[in-house]
Amino acid sequence: MVSSLSYPLQTCKLRSAFLGERSGICISSAPVTQVGFMRSIIECKESRIGKQPIEVPKNVTITLEGQSLRVKGPLGELSQIYPREVKVEKQESGYLKVNKAFETRRANQMHGLFRTLTDNMIVGVSKGFEKRLQLVGVGYRATLEGRDLVLSLGFSHPVRMAIPEGIRVKVEDNTRIVISGYDKCAIGQFAASVRKWRPPEPYKGKGVRYADEVVRLKEGKSAKKK
């Protein structure tokens, strides 16, 4: 909406502080243009990951109550509460579909995220996940003592870590650690906690690394040429 406002010529008498006399000053005003902006609703593109349906195996039971989803399978049980920006629907074909409830930027961000989290829940309780760690270094080793993982990483004392519930840990050849379970987030968090004690150093690569991790080594300082 565009409108123009115009003001008539005005004459005012100002007393000059320096001259001490009255002078008539004519002030003219030009037409002023006022511009109004119209807000338009931009529809966000649907996430390529979020729009994909989720297949539910026969050995998995799903309970959907409002914004809460509970998944139970042969390996365990998980639950998830969804924000109001997304909604979960169970189709007649047995698939799960995660849809956006609003056309906003946040809803577009939540769409693909919670579709991935939902798929991880179903795969976790039916097949499970695992994370592998490798210990590289002279004297570095790992052992199991009950529900504790004991690490020798070059400190003056061994590092003892309690294994969380729902996670299984296996040690192979004292240098390879296999972390498995049905909760992908808990597995990744525990693996990151183990690696945090001795991350790979950049010169010789000694430390705790993921089995598929690529460590880029730096060139050591060479002696000065004489």
Phi, psi and chi 1 to 4 in degrees:
 res  aa     phi    psi   chi1   chi2   chi3   chi4
   1 MET       -  122.7  178.9  177.9  178.1      -
   2 VAL  -118.5  129.1 -179.7      -      -      -
   3 SER  -137.0  151.5   60.4      -      -      -
   4 SER  -119.7  138.9   59.3      -      -      -
   5 LEU  -119.3  130.5  -58.8  176.9      -      -
   6 SER  -123.2  145.2   58.5      -      -      -
   7 TYR  -120.2  138.9  -59.7   91.5      -      -
   8 PRO   -71.0  163.9   27.2  -35.0      -      -
   9 LEU   -68.1  136.6  -62.0  179.3      -      -
  10 GLN  -124.1  145.2  -62.5  177.9   -4.6      -
  11 THR  -121.1  123.5  -56.6      -      -      -
  12 CYS  -126.3  151.3   59.2      -      -      -
  13 LYS  -106.4  118.9  -64.4 -178.5  178.5 -179.5
  14 LEU  -113.6  139.9  -58.4  178.2      -      -
  15 ARG   -90.3  120.0 -179.0 -179.7  -62.7  -85.1
  16 SER   -76.0  131.8  174.8      -      -      -
  17 ALA   -73.5  -24.2      -      -      -      -
  18 PHE   -94.1  -41.1  -60.6   97.0      -      -
  19 LEU   -89.9  -23.5  -58.7  178.5      -      -
  20 GLY    67.9   30.6      -      -      -      -
  21 GLU  -137.7  162.6   59.3 -177.4    5.7      -
  22 ARG   -89.1  139.6  -64.8  178.7  179.6  -88.1
  23 SER  -138.7  142.1   60.3      -      -      -
  24 GLY   -91.8  121.1      -      -      -      -
  25 ILE  -113.3  127.5  -59.0  176.4      -      -
  26 CYS   -97.9  121.4 -178.7      -      -      -
  27 ILE  -109.9  120.2  -58.2  175.9      -      -
  28 SER  -107.1  149.8   61.5      -      -      -
  29 SER  -122.4  138.1   61.1      -      -      -
  30 ALA   -89.3  155.5      -      -      -      -
  31 PRO   -59.2  134.0  -21.8   31.5      -      -
  32 VAL  -102.7  131.9  178.7      -      -      -
  33 THR  -102.4  124.5  -56.0      -      -      -
  34 GLN  -105.6  123.2 -177.8  178.8   -0.8      -
  35 VAL  -107.7  130.5  179.9      -      -      -
  36 GLY  -108.7  143.6      -      -      -      -
  37 PHE  -108.9  138.2  -62.8   93.6      -      -
  38 MET  -102.5  127.8  -62.7 -178.5   62.8      -
  39 ARG   -83.6  125.7 -179.8  177.8  -64.0  177.9
  40 SER  -110.9  144.4   59.7      -      -      -
  41 ILE   -86.7  120.5  -60.3  176.1      -      -
  42 ILE  -100.6  122.1  -58.7  176.0      -      -
  43 GLU   -80.5  125.1 -176.9  177.2   -4.1      -
  44 CYS   -75.5  145.8  -60.0      -      -      -
  45 LYS   -69.2  145.2  -66.8 -177.5  179.1  179.3
  46 GLU   -76.2  138.4 -168.0  171.7    8.1      -
  47 SER   -64.5  136.7  172.2      -      -      -
  48 ARG   -67.0  -32.3  -69.5  177.7  -64.9  177.5
  49 ILE   -79.2  -41.4  -62.2  176.6      -      -
  50 GLY   -65.6  -30.4      -      -      -      -
  51 LYS   -81.2   -6.3   65.9 -177.8 -179.5 -178.3
  52 GLN   -78.9  132.5  -63.0  176.3    3.3      -
  53 PRO   -71.5  158.5   25.7  -33.4      -      -
  54 ILE  -110.2  124.1  -57.2  172.1      -      -
  55 GLU   -80.7  134.9 -176.8  179.1   -1.0      -
  56 VAL  -109.9  117.8 -179.1      -      -      -
  57 PRO   -64.5  164.2  -19.2   31.4      -      -
  58 LYS   -71.5  -25.7  -64.3 -179.0  179.5  179.4
  59 ASN   -89.1   13.7   57.6   -8.0      -      -
  60 VAL  -116.3  131.2  175.7      -      -      -
  61 THR  -106.3  132.4  -56.0      -      -      -
  62 ILE  -116.7  132.1  -66.0  176.2      -      -
  63 THR  -123.5  115.1  -56.0      -      -      -
  64 LEU  -113.5  118.7 -177.7   60.0      -      -
  65 GLU  -131.2   98.3  -63.1  177.8   -5.2      -
  66 GLY    64.5 -120.0      -      -      -      -
  67 GLN   -96.5   14.0  -67.6  -65.5   98.7      -
  68 SER  -114.6  135.1  176.2      -      -      -
  69 LEU  -126.7  131.9  176.6   66.6      -      -
  70 ARG  -123.4  129.8  179.4  169.1  -63.5  179.2
  71 VAL  -121.0  130.1  179.2      -      -      -
  72 LYS  -129.8  130.3 -174.1  176.2 -178.4 -179.6
  73 GLY  -140.2 -173.4      -      -      -      -
  74 PRO   -67.3  -21.0   21.3  -31.6      -      -
  75 LEU   -96.7  -18.7  -61.3 -178.8      -      -
  76 GLY   165.4 -166.5      -      -      -      -
  77 GLU  -136.8  135.9 -177.2  178.1   -9.1      -
  78 LEU  -133.5  155.0  -67.2  172.1      -      -
  79 SER  -138.6  155.4   60.6      -      -      -
  80 GLN  -148.2  135.8  178.1   69.3   51.3      -
  81 ILE  -106.7  127.4  -61.7  177.3      -      -
  82 TYR   -97.2  146.1  -65.4   83.0      -      -
  83 PRO   -72.3  169.4   27.2  -34.0      -      -
  84 ARG   -72.0  -11.5   62.8 -174.2 -176.0   89.5
  85 GLU   -74.4  -19.8  -74.8   82.7    5.6      -
  86 VAL  -127.9  159.0  -63.1      -      -      -
  87 LYS  -141.0  146.8   55.5 -177.2  179.2 -179.9
  88 VAL  -109.0  134.7 -174.1      -      -      -
  89 GLU  -128.4  140.4  -63.3  178.8   -5.1      -
  90 LYS  -101.5  117.8 -173.8  175.8 -179.4 -179.7
  91 GLN   -83.6  163.4  -60.8  178.2  -17.8      -
  92 GLU   -65.8  -26.5  -62.8  179.7   -3.3      -
  93 SER   -75.4   -5.6   57.7      -      -      -
  94 GLY    97.4   -5.0      -      -      -      -
  95 TYR   -83.9  157.2  -75.1   78.5      -      -
  96 LEU  -104.2  142.1  -86.3 -178.3      -      -
  97 LYS  -131.2  127.9 -171.7   71.1 -177.7  -62.2
  98 VAL  -102.1  120.6  179.9      -      -      -
  99 ASN  -119.7  158.2  -61.2  -41.7      -      -
 100 LYS   -81.9  138.1  -65.8 -174.0  -65.0 -177.4
 101 ALA   -88.9  -24.8      -      -      -      -
 102 PHE  -135.9  159.8  -52.7  100.9      -      -
 103 GLU   -99.7   72.5  -70.3  -66.6  -21.5      -
 104 THR  -127.7  167.7   60.5      -      -      -
 105 ARG   -65.5  -41.4  177.4  179.2  -63.7  179.2
 106 ARG   -65.5  -39.0  177.8  173.9  171.1   81.1
 107 ALA   -63.5  -37.1      -      -      -      -
 108 ASN   -66.1  -35.6 -164.4   45.0      -      -
 109 GLN   -71.3  -40.6  -64.1  169.2  -11.0      -
 110 MET   -72.1  -23.4  -62.4  -68.7  103.5      -
 111 HIS   -60.3  -58.9 -170.3 -159.3      -      -
 112 GLY   -68.3  -33.9      -      -      -      -
 113 LEU   -62.8  -51.2  170.3   63.7      -      -
 114 PHE   -76.6  -20.9  -82.3   90.1      -      -
 115 ARG   -67.0  -41.4 -170.2  -90.5  174.5 -164.5
 116 THR   -66.3  -42.0  -58.2      -      -      -
 117 LEU   -62.9  -39.0  -66.7  177.4      -      -
 118 THR   -66.1  -42.5  -54.2      -      -      -
 119 ASP   -64.4  -38.5 -175.5   63.1      -      -
 120 ASN   -64.3  -34.8  -69.7  -18.8      -      -
 121 MET   -64.2  -46.0  -69.6  169.1   56.2      -
 122 ILE   -68.8  -42.5  -64.5  175.5      -      -
 123 VAL   -67.0  -35.5  174.6      -      -      -
 124 GLY   -65.9  -46.2      -      -      -      -
 125 VAL   -76.4  -14.6  -61.6      -      -      -
 126 SER  -102.7  -41.6   58.7      -      -      -
 127 LYS  -116.9  -36.5  -60.8  179.0 -178.9  178.8
 128 GLY    92.1  168.3      -      -      -      -
 129 PHE  -129.6  161.7  -64.0   97.8      -      -
 130 GLU  -148.2  153.3   74.2  172.0   18.9      -
 131 LYS  -133.8  133.6 -157.8   81.9  171.1  175.9
 132 ARG  -112.6  137.3  -67.3  178.5  174.3  -91.6
 133 LEU  -121.5  150.5  -63.2  173.2      -      -
 134 GLN  -126.9  130.4  177.5   74.5   35.6      -
 135 LEU   -97.4  122.5  -85.9   62.5      -      -
 136 VAL  -121.2  120.1  178.7      -      -      -
 137 GLY   149.6  150.7      -      -      -      -
 138 VAL   -70.0  124.4  178.1      -      -      -
 139 GLY    84.4   -2.3      -      -      -      -
 140 TYR   -79.6  126.0  -71.5    7.5      -      -
 141 ARG  -153.4  162.9   58.3  179.7   56.1 -114.9
 142 ALA  -134.5  142.6      -      -      -      -
 143 THR  -139.4  162.5   56.2      -      -      -
 144 LEU  -112.2  132.5  -73.6  175.7      -      -
 145 GLU  -130.1   92.2  -65.1 -178.2    4.2      -
 146 GLY    68.7 -123.1      -      -      -      -
 147 ARG   -99.3   24.1  -69.2  -70.1  -61.9  174.5
 148 ASP  -118.7  141.7  -70.0  -14.8      -      -
 149 LEU  -104.0  119.4  175.8   63.5      -      -
 150 VAL  -107.1  125.5 -177.4      -      -      -
 151 LEU  -118.4  135.3  -56.0  170.4      -      -
 152 SER  -108.7  106.6  -61.8      -      -      -
 153 LEU  -124.2   26.4  -59.7  175.2      -      -
 154 GLY    89.5    3.8      -      -      -      -
 155 PHE   -82.6  172.0  -61.2  112.8      -      -
 156 SER   -73.9   -8.5   59.7      -      -      -
 157 HIS  -144.2  152.8   57.3   84.7      -      -
 158 PRO   -72.5  152.1   24.1  -32.2      -      -
 159 VAL   -96.7  123.6  177.2      -      -      -
 160 ARG  -112.3  124.1 -175.8  178.8  -63.8  -89.6
 161 MET  -124.0  129.2  -59.5 -176.1   65.5      -
 162 ALA   -76.8  134.7      -      -      -      -
 163 ILE   -84.5  123.7  -58.7  174.3      -      -
 164 PRO   -65.0  160.9  -17.8   30.8      -      -
 165 GLU   -66.7  142.3  -66.7  -66.3  -27.7      -
 166 GLY    86.4    1.8      -      -      -      -
 167 ILE  -120.3  135.1  -67.4 -179.8      -      -
 168 ARG  -111.7  138.3  -61.2 -175.3  -59.8  -87.3
 169 VAL  -125.4  133.9  177.7      -      -      -
 170 LYS  -130.9  138.4 -178.5  171.6   62.9  173.5
 171 VAL  -112.1  128.9  177.6      -      -      -
 172 GLU  -118.1  126.1  -60.3  175.1   -9.5      -
 173 ASP    56.9   26.0  -61.4  -27.1      -      -
 174 ASN    64.1   -1.4  -65.6  -30.4      -      -
 175 THR  -128.1   -7.6   56.7      -      -      -
 176 ARG  -118.1  129.2  -67.5 -165.2  -63.6  -90.8
 177 ILE  -115.9  128.3  -55.9  173.5      -      -
 178 VAL  -114.2  117.9 -178.0      -      -      -
 179 ILE  -109.8  123.0  -55.0  172.1      -      -
 180 SER  -135.5  162.4   59.3      -      -      -
 181 GLY   166.6 -171.8      -      -      -      -
 182 TYR  -104.2  -12.4   57.8   87.0      -      -
 183 ASP  -102.8  107.5 -169.0  -13.6      -      -
 184 LYS   -65.0  -37.1 -170.8  175.0 -177.3 -180.0
 185 CYS   -65.7  -42.9  -64.5      -      -      -
 186 ALA   -67.2  -37.1      -      -      -      -
 187 ILE   -64.5  -47.4  -66.6  171.9      -      -
 188 GLY   -63.2  -37.5      -      -      -      -
 189 GLN   -67.3  -42.5 -179.5   63.0   42.4      -
 190 PHE   -68.8  -40.3 -175.7   70.7      -      -
 191 ALA   -62.7  -40.5      -      -      -      -
 192 ALA   -65.9  -33.9      -      -      -      -
 193 SER   -67.9  -38.3  -59.7      -      -      -
 194 VAL   -66.3  -45.4  174.6      -      -      -
 195 ARG   -65.0  -28.7 -177.3 -176.4  178.6  -84.0
 196 LYS   -65.4  -25.5 -173.3  178.2  179.1 -179.3
 197 TRP   -65.6  -34.6  -79.6  103.6      -      -
 198 ARG  -151.6   79.5 -176.3   71.9   78.4  176.2
 199 PRO   -63.7  154.9  -17.7   30.0      -      -
 200 PRO   -61.0  129.6  -20.7   31.4      -      -
 201 GLU   -84.2  152.1   53.7   93.4   13.8      -
 202 PRO   -81.5   -3.4   29.2  -34.2      -      -
 203 TYR  -100.9  -44.3  -67.4  101.0      -      -
 204 LYS  -116.3   -8.3  -66.2 -175.6  178.6  179.3
 205 GLY    79.1   14.1      -      -      -      -
 206 LYS   -72.4  140.9  -63.8 -168.0  -57.2 -178.9
 207 GLY   141.8 -163.0      -      -      -      -
 208 VAL  -104.5  124.6 -177.2      -      -      -
 209 ARG  -132.7  160.4   66.5  176.0   70.1  178.0
 210 TYR   -71.7  152.6  -62.0  112.3      -      -
 211 ALA   -62.6  -32.8      -      -      -      -
 212 ASP  -101.8   15.6   55.0   -8.7      -      -
 213 GLU   -84.0  138.3 -177.5  177.6   -0.7      -
 214 VAL  -104.8  118.7  177.8      -      -      -
 215 VAL  -102.6  117.8  179.6      -      -      -
 216 ARG   -85.2  119.1  -60.6 -176.5   61.5 -178.6
 217 LEU   -91.2  145.4  -59.0 -179.5      -      -
 218 LYS   -94.4  154.9  -64.7 -178.8  179.8  179.4
 219 GLU   -80.3  131.9 -175.0  177.8   -2.8      -
 220 GLY   -68.5  162.5      -      -      -      -
 221 LYS   -71.6  122.9  -63.3  180.0  179.3  178.5
 222 SER   -88.5  153.5   58.6      -      -      -
 223 ALA   -68.7  148.8      -      -      -      -
 224 LYS   -68.2  138.9  -65.2 -177.7  178.6  179.5
 225 LYS   -74.3  136.6  -63.6 -178.1 -179.8 -179.5
 226 LYS   -82.2      -  -64.3 -178.1  178.9 -180.0
